[in-house]
Amino acid sequence: MRIPPHIIDEVRLKSDIVDVVGEYVKLRHTSRNYLGLCPFHKEKTPSFNVNPERGIFKCFGCGKAGNVITFVEEHLHMGFVDAVKFLAQRAGIEIPEERREDPTGEYARRDNALRALREAAEYFQNHLASSDGAPARSFYTRRGFSEQTIADFRLGAAPASWDATMNHLLERGFAIEHLIDAGLVITREDGKTYDRFRGRAMFTIADDAGRVVGFSARTLTDEPGQPKYVNSPQTIVFEKSRLLYGLNRAKRPISQQRTAVLVEGQADVITLHQAGITTAVASSGTALTPDQLRILRKHADVIILVFDSDEAGQKAITRGIELGLAAGYDVKCVALPKGQDPDSLVRDQGARALQDLIVAAPSWLQFQTERFRSLGLLDDAAQQAKAVRVMLEWISQVPDGLRHPFLLRELSEAFRLNEQFLAAELQRLGSASQTHAPRYASQVVDRTATPEPGVPQPPREILEPRTTAVMLPPERELIRIALATEHGLALILNEAGVTERSFWSESGRKIFRSIVVAEEEHGSAADHVIHDPSLTTDERRELADVLFAHATPSNVWKTFDVDVPDVDLIRIVRDALVKIEIHKTHQEIDRLTRAIDSTPDVDERKQFVYDITQQIQRRETMRRILETDAKDFSWQRGDQQS
C-alpha cells in the first residue's frame, strides 16, 4: 500500500511541529525558534531547536534534523508510512490508501504471508493458554519467564498434530499458497502438505517494525534424532541474515543509550529483557551478518558482545569483533564464567551479576589479547607476531581513520611494541588506501591471504563505511544559495549554467533536481523540497541543516555599529563549482593511480601515467580559475561539453 502524495502534504501541513515535538520535549519560545533538551542524546544545555516557520527541527549537539514526519520516524522508531499514519490519525485525516502497481503479484503475496503469520502467532498463543499447552507452559516456567514476558514476546505453543495449524488457517480463509509463502507448511514430493511446527514451544520472530515474519520452534521432548530448534525457512518476508531478534522492542533503549548488547539466542534476549537489560538483541538462526550490523548501526555506536563461554561462543565473539570494527562500532566483549551462557548466568546468579559484567566490559583488544594468551598463542615471538598481525588487520578495517592512532597505542601497550613500528606495519597492510578513500563511496575488500593456523582470521567482506555527509561542502553551498537567497536559483541556473551534472554526489544531483521541480510546480522550492518523499532521511536531514542555518542568523552584528558588506553570490557560486571540479579530478587521479598498481601491461601503465598527467594539469587549470573574473563561466560550458 502507498499513501498518495497530496495526503502526505496535508498531514505535514496540519501537523504543527511545535505541538508534536512538544508532546515529547519541553520547549520554551525564543525570538524565532523553540528550544529544548534534545530527545536523541543526553545533554544538560538545550541545543534542540524547532523552527515553526519552516516546519523543521535541528539539534546543534548531535546533528539530528528534519521535519515533523522525520521527528516521528526518529523518536518513535517508525517507518515513513507508519509515521504518516500516526500523524494522520492525530490530525483526524483519513488516508485513502492506493494499491501499488503489482503486475507480478509480489506485494499481494507478501501481504497474505504477513497476515497468515500474524494469525498463526495468535493461534499459537491461544494454544499455549489451553490445556494442551501445558508442556510448553512448563518449559517457559522452568526458564523463569513471567506471564507478562510471555505476552510481551508473543510466546506460544504449536499443537502436536500434523495439520492442526494448517486447517485452522485454511478455515480462516487463507489459501495453501499463502501458508507456503509464510513458511508455515511443508509440501512433500507426493504433493501432500503438513505443518512445519508440531508439538513445540514457539518463539515468535518479528521485524524491527513489530510485524511477525517467522518462528523459532524449540523441542519439548528428548527424543533422539529430533533437532533442538526448527526455524522458519527463508521466505518472501523472512530474511534471517537481515533480522535481529528483539530489535522491535530494544531499538528505543538502544537509540537512547547508543549501545546494543548482542547475544546468541532468543531465550538469552528474553531473559535479559526481563532482567532489565532492554538493549539486548540476537541474530536469529544464523551467525552474525554484515547486514544485521548495518541495520543496527542507525541505533547504536557501541556493541557489547555477550556470547556463550564455550568454543563456539568464543568463535562467534571473534566474528563479532571483526564485523563490528569494520562497520564502525566501538566493540566491547564480556567474558562469561566457564560453562555459562547469558540466560543461565541470570537464572543462577541474578541479573546484577550480568549487569556488572556488561558495565565492566573490556575493549575488544583487551579481551582478544587475554583470549590469545589463554589459548597459548602468545607463548613465543612467532605466535605473538601472528596475533599482532591479526589485530592490525582488524584495525585496518575500522573506517574512521582518526581512531587508528588510539587503537595502535592500545595495541603497543598490550604487547610493549613501538607505536611507530606498528603504524608502519598498518600502512604496509594497506590501511592507507582505505583511510584516504572518499567517505562518500562504498568499499568492499576481498582479502585472500593464506590463513594463519590456530589464529582467528579477519573477514573477507568489509562493510560500507558509515556515511557522515550526503554532499560535498561546495555542493551544500550551491543548495544553500538556491534555497535561501533571493533569486539564488535563477542566478545558479541562468548566469552560472548549473545543471545536475555540475554536482559530484548522487544526493547533490537528486536534491538539485527536487529544487528545480519544486520551483516550477509551486513557485517556492524552500517550502516543498524539505518534504520531498523521494529524498532519503539523510538527504532531508542535510537540507534541514542548510535551511535551519539560514533561518537562524547571528544577532552578534546588531551589537556593533558597522556596515556589513554585501555577499558576492556570483563569486561564491563560481568558487563552489570550481571546487567540485577539483574534487572530481582528485577522484580520477586516485582511480588511475590504483589502476596502475593492478595493471601488469607496460603500455597500459604508460597510458595511465599520461592520463594522470592530464588530470593534474586540469586540476591546476581549475585552481587558476579561482583568480579570474567571477562572472566568467565559459570554462563551465566547455567542461560540460567535454
N, C-alpha and C positions, 0 to 999 in steps of 0.2 A: 504494500500500500504506500502511496505517496500523498503528501499534503500539497494542495495547489499553491503556487507562489503567492497569489493575492491574499490567501488566508494567512500565510506566514507573515506578510507585510501587515495585515490587520492585527494579528496577535502582537507583533512587535510594537506597533503604534499605540495600541490600547493597554500595553503593559508598562506602566510608569516605572522606570528603572529605579527611582528613589524608593518607591513603595515596595518593590520586590526585594531589593537589596536590604531595605530597612527592616524586613522581617527576620533577617539573619545577622545583620550588622547594626550596631548602634551608631547612627550617623549624626553629625552636627553640621549646620549650614555655615559655610564660609562665604566669601564675596561672590564667587560664581559656582562653586562646587559644593559637594557634601563630603565630609571627611570622617573616617573611622578606622578602627583597627582591622587590619587585613584578615579575612577568614581563611586565607590559604597558607599563611605561615604565622609563626609566633612573633609578635613584636610588642614593644611597650609604648613606642611613639607612633601615633597614627600616620600611615603613609598611603592609605587606601582612599582613592578619590573617585567620586561619582559625578559625572557631568550631565545634568538633565537636559541641557540644550542639545547636545549631540546624542544623548541616549547611550553613553558608553561609560565604562569604569576602567580604572588603571591603578595598580599598586606600584609605587615607586620603590618599594622594598624588594619584592620578589619578581616583579615584572609582569604579573598576570594582567591581562587586559581583554576587553571585548564589549559586547552589547548585552542586553538583558537575557537573550537566549543563551549566549555564551556563559553568563554567570550561572544560570540554572544548570547547564551542562556540567560545568566545573564543580560547583558547590554541592549539587545534589547527585553528582555522578550519573548523569543520564546521557543517552544518545541524543542527537539533534531532534529526531522525530518525537521522542518521549518528552524532551524539554518543551517543544512547541505545544504538544498536547497538554502538558502540565499548565503552561501559561494560558492556553485557550480556555481550559476549564476554570481557571482562576478569574479570567476576564468575562466568562459567560459566552464564549464564542463557540458555536457549533462547527465542527470540522467535517465538511462533506468530502470524505476521502475518495480519491480517484484510484482506480485499479491501474497498476503499471502495465505497460505492454508486456505480454508474456507469450510470445509466439512459440516457445519451446515447452511451456507449461512448468518451468522450473520453479517459479515463485509459488504457484499453486501447490506443487509437491512439497515445498518447504513448509508452507503454512499448514498443510494437512499433517505432515510429520510432527511439527511442533504441537499441534492440537492433540494428536494421539499420545505424545509423550506426556503432556500435561495431564491428560485423562488417566494415563497409566499410573502416574505418580500418585494421584488421588486414590486410585483403586488400591495400590499397594499400601497406602497409609490407612485406608479403611480396613483392609485385610489384617493389618497389624493390630488394630483395635478389636478384632473379632476373636472368638475362642481359638480358631485355627492359627492365629498369630502368636500364640503363647511361646513357642520355641524362639522366635525372633525377639520377642519382648524380653525373654530371659537372657538372651545374648546381649542385648543393649544394656540391661540392668547390670550384668557382670562387667561390662565396660565402664560402668559408672555414669551412663548418660541419663540425665534427668528428663522428665516428661516435657519440660519446656524446650530442652535441647533437641529432643526427638522431633518436636513440632517445628522448631526453627529450621532445622536442616532437612525437613521432609523425609525422614527415615521411614521405611516401610518393610513389608514382607510380601514375597511372591508365593502364591498358592503352590502346594506340592502336587501340581497337575500338569498334564501335557498341553492343555488347551484352554484353561480357565481364563487367563488374561486375554487371549485372542478372542474367545467367544464373547467376553464382556465388551470388548471394544467394537466387535462386529455388531453387537446389539445396539451400541450407541451410534451406529450409522457410519462407522469407518469402513473403508474397503481394505481388502487384504494387501493391496499395493501400498496403502498408507502405512500399514504396520511393518511392511518390508523396508520402506524408506526410513522408518523410525528406528530400525534395528531391533524391534521387539519380538520378531518371529524368525524362524529359520525354515527354509524350504529345502526338502530333501530332493535327491535326484529323481525320485519317482513322482515328484510334484506335490507330495503331502507337506503340510505346514504345521509347525508346532511352536510352543512358547520357548523363547530363548532362556528366560529366567524361571526357575521352578524350585520351590521349597528353600529359598534363600533369604537372608537379610538384605534389604535393598537400600543402597546409598544413592540418593538422587543427585545427579550432576547437573548443575545449572551454569549457564554462561555468565559473563560479567554483568549482563542486564537482568539476571534472575530468571531467564527462561529455561525450562527443563530441556536438556539436549541429549541426555543419556543416563545410564545407570551403571553402578558397580555392585555386583551381587556376591555376597560373602556366604560360603557354605556354613551350614548349621550342624553338620554331621562329620564324623571322622572316617567316612567310607573311603577305602583305598582306591586310588585312581581318580578321585574327584579333585578337580582344581580348586584351590582355596578361593580364588576370585574368578568370576565370569564378568567380563566388561562388555559394554556396548561396542559394536564394531564402528569403523569409520563410516559415517553416513553423510547425507547432504546437509545435515545440521550439526553433526558432531565430528570435529576435527581435533583429536586429543592432543596433537602437538601444539595447538594454538590455544589451549584452555587450561586455566589454573583453578583447581578445586577450591571453593570457598572465597574466590575473589569478589563475587557479588555481595558478600557480607563483610568482607575485610577491606574493600577499597577505600571506604571513608576513613577509618582509623589509619590505614596505611598512608593516605594522602595527608592527613593531619600530622603524622609523625615523620613522613617521608622515609619510612623504614618498613621493610617486609621481612617476616620470618618464614623461611622456606623449609618445609618438612616433606617427608616422602609419601605418606598415605592419608586417605580420607579420615580414618579414625584418629590420626595424630591431629589433624586440623580441628576436628570436633572437640576433642579433649582439651586442646589449648584454648579454643574459644570459650568453652565452658569454664576454664580456669582463669579467664580474664585476659588472655593473650590473644586479642582480637585481630592482630595483624598477621596471623598465620594463614598460609596458603600452601597448596601442594600440586605437583604435577599429577595428572590423572591417567594412570595406566601406562605411563611412558617415562623414560628418563627425561630430565630437564632439557628443554629445547631452546634454541635462539628465539623462536617466535614467542614462546611464553615470556621470556625476559623482555622482549621488545614491547609486548603488551603491558607488562608490569612497569616499564620504565616511566610511563607518564604519571604514575602514582608515587614511585619510590626512587630515592637516590642511594639508599643503603639496603643491602640484603644480608641477613644473618642466616647462615646455613646450619640447620639442626637436623642432622640425619643420624641413622642408627649407628651404633658403635661397632658393628660387625664390618668385615672387609668390604662387603657390597656397599654399605653405607659410606665408608671412607672413600671408596672409588667415586661414589656419587658426589661427595663433597669436592673431590678433585675436579670433576667435570663442572660442578657449580662455580668453582673458583675461576676456571678457565673462561667459561662463557660469561660469567658476571663481570670480570675485568674487561673483557672485550666489548661488553655492552655499556661500559662506562660507570658501573656501580662501584661504590665503596663496599668491599666484601669483607665480612667477618664470619667466623666459624665457632661453633660450640662443640667442645669435646665432652660427649656424654660418658658417664661411668660405664665400665665394661659390662656388656650383657644387657644394657638398657636401650630403649628407644624413647622418644618424647612422650608417647602415650603411657608406657609402663612407669616411667620416672614420675610423672604427675600422679598416677594412681598409687604408687608405692610411697613416695616421699612428699607429695603435695605440690601445689602449684608454685609455692615460693622457691622450691629447690630449682625448678627450671627457670623461673624468672630471674633468679640470682645469676645463673649461668649465662643467660641471654644478656643481661646488663653488663657482665664482665667479659663478654665475648672478645677474644683477641683478634687482631687483624689476620687476614689470610696468610700473610707472610710468616707471622709468628707461629700460627697453627701448623702450617705446612713444614716449617723448619723442625718443629718438635716431632711431627709425624715421620719425616725422613730420618730423624735421629732414632726414633723408636723402631724403625724398620731396619736399622743398621746400615743405612745408606750414607752415613757421614763418618764411617769408621776409618777411611783413608782419603788421601788427597784426590785420587781419581774419582771416587764416589762423590766427594764434596763438589768437585768441579761439575759433574753431571747435574747435581741438584741445583747449583747456582745457575747453570745454563738454562735449565727448565724454568726457573723463576724469572730469569731475564727475558725468556721467550714470552712469558705471561705479561711481564711489564711492558714489553714492546707492543702488546695488543691494546693497551689502555689508550683510548682515543684522545684523551686530554693530555697533551704533551707537557703541560705545566705540572702534572702530578709525577712525571718521571723522575725528576731530581729527588723528590721526597721519598719515593719508593726505593730509589738507589741508595739513599742514605740509610734507610732502614735495613736494606739487604747488606750493606757494607758493615753495619754494626753487628748484625747477626752472625756474619762469617769472618769479621775482622779483616775485610779486604779494602783496598784503596778505592775511594769513590770514583776518581778519575779513570782508574783502570776499568771499573765496571761500566762507566759511561762510554768508554771507547768500545768495549765489548758489545754494549747495547747498540751502538751505532753500526758496528760490524754486522750485527744480526739483521740490519735493515730497518731499524726503527725510524731513522731519519726521514726516509721517504714517506712513511706513514704519518709522522708527526707534522710534516710540512705539506701534506696533501690538503687540497681545498676542503674546508669543513662543510661545503655545500654539496659535495659529491659522495656517492656511495662507494665503498671499497669492499671487495671480497678477496681474501688472500688464501691461496692454497699452498700449505706448507707440505713438502714431500720429503723432508729429511728422514733419514733412517732412524727408526725408534731406538731410544736408548733402553737396553734391557733393565728391567727392575725399577725404572723411574717413570712416573706418570708423564704422558706426553701432552703438549698443547693441542687444542682442537684444530681441525682442518678448516673450519669455517669461522670467519670473524664477522661479527655483526656490523651493520652500518653505524658509523659514529653518530652520536646524538647531534641533531641539528640545533644550533643555537640561534640561527637567524635564517630568514627565508629570502632576504635580499641583501645585495651589497650596499654599503653606506651611500655611495653616489646614486644608486637606484632609489633608495629611500628619499634622497634629496629631490629627485625628479618627481616622485609621487607626492611629496610634501607640497611642492610648488603647484602641481596640477590640482591638488585638492584644496589647499589652504591659502592661496594667494589670489587676489583679484586678477582675472584674465590670465591666470597662470597656465591653464590648459591650452588656451588659444596661442599663447607665446610658444609653448612647447611644440604644438602641432604645426603652426604656420611659419613661425620665424626659425625655429631650430630644426624643423622637419623630422621630429622624433616619431618613430614607428615602434611596433613591438620588437622588431629586430634590433633596435638600439639597446635593448636590455640583455643582460647576460643570463640571469637566472630565470627558470621557468615561472617561478612565483611572480617575479617582476613583470614578465610578459602578461601573465593572467590578470594581475591587478590593474595594469595599464589598460588592457582590453576592457575590463569591467568598468573602469572610469570613463572611457570613451563612450561605451554603450549607455551608461547611466546618464551621461551628459546629453546624449542625443535623445534618449527616451523621456527623461524627466527634467532636463534643463538645470539640474543641480546634482553633481556627482557625489559631493561630500555626504549628503544625507541618505544616499542609497547604496553606495558601494560597500560600506562597512557591514551592510546586512545582506550582501550577495551570498546566497546559499551555495553557489558553485565554488566559492573560496573555502579553503581549509580553515580549521580553527587557528592554526599558527599564522596563516595569512591574514585572517581578520584581526587577530591579536596585534600583529605588526601594524596594520592600518590604524587600529585604535591608538597605538603608541604615537604614530605620526599626528593624528588628529588631536589627541589629548595634549601633546606638547604645544600645538598651535592654540588650543582652547584655553591654556593657562599661561599667558605671557608673564614675564617677570615684572613686578612692580618696583624693582630697585631703582630704575631710571627716574621714577617720579620724585625721588628724594634729591635729585641733582638738577641744578639749573643749567643744563647743557642741551645742545641740539644733537639729536641722533641722526646720522647721515642716512640717506635713503639706501636701501639694499639694491645692488646691481644684479637684478634677477637674470638678465641675459648672460652675464658672466658666470653666475652660479650654474646655470643650465649647461653652458659650454664646458665648464670645468668638469661637471659631473659626467657628461658624455665622454670626454677625453679619458677620464679615469676609468670608466667602464671599458673603453677600448684598450687601455694599457693593461687592465686586468685580463682581458681576453688574450693578449699577446703573451702574458706571463703563463697562462694556462697552456697555450700552444707550445711554448718553449719547453715547459715541463713534460708535455706529452711526447714531443720529439726526442727529448733527452732520454726518457725511459725507453723509447723505441730503439735508440742506438744501442743501449745495453743488451737488448734482446735480439739484435739482428746480426748474424754472423757474416752476411754477404757484404763484401768490401764496397761494391758500387752503391748498394742501398745506404750504407753508412755515410758515404760521401754525400749522397743526396740529402740525407737527414741533416748533415752538418751545414750544407748550403741553405736548407730551409730554416734552420735555427738562425743563421746569419741574417737572413731576410727578416725574420721576426724581430731580431734585436734592432735592426735598422728601422723597422716600422715603429717599434716602441720609442726609440729616440725621436723619430719624427713627430709622434703624438705628444711627447713631452715638450717639444719646441712650440707646438700649437698653443700651449698654455700661455706663451709670451706674446701671442699675436692679438689682433683685433678680435674682441669677444663676439662681435656681430657677424663675423665671417664663418659661415657653416658650410662652405664649399667642400671642405675635406669630408664632412659628414655624408654629403650626397655621393661623392666619389667612392667613399669607403663602402657604402651600401650597395653601389653598383658592382663593386668588385666581389 
